[in-house]
Amino acid sequence: MKEKTHPDYKEAMVMCVCGETFKTRSTKETIHVDLCSKCHPFFTGKQKLVDSAGRVEKFSKRYAGKVKAKAKGAEEAAPEAGAQPEAK
């Protein structure tokens, strides 16, 4: 067998954004996580919105004007669609 094909497996420190830290074993020395067993909704029973990249706000900003404009255009078109054509 070849020697030194596997990486070093050493003790690692896991750090959560809530402040919880614990030790485990990994090929990395430190691991940063967004959720752990102390703050995960499954374990705590509390709902938590996880939006680390601001995707919800980004989506709202991008499509806020388009949704309002589309709704306004639909309201203006609605009376025309319901009107009866004039008979000659």
Buried (B, 14 or more C-beta within 10 A) or exposed (E): EEEEEEEEEEEBBBBBEBEBEEEEEBEEEEEEEEBBEEBBEEEEEEEEEEEEEEEEEEEEEEEEEEEEEEEEEEEEEEEEEEEEEEEE
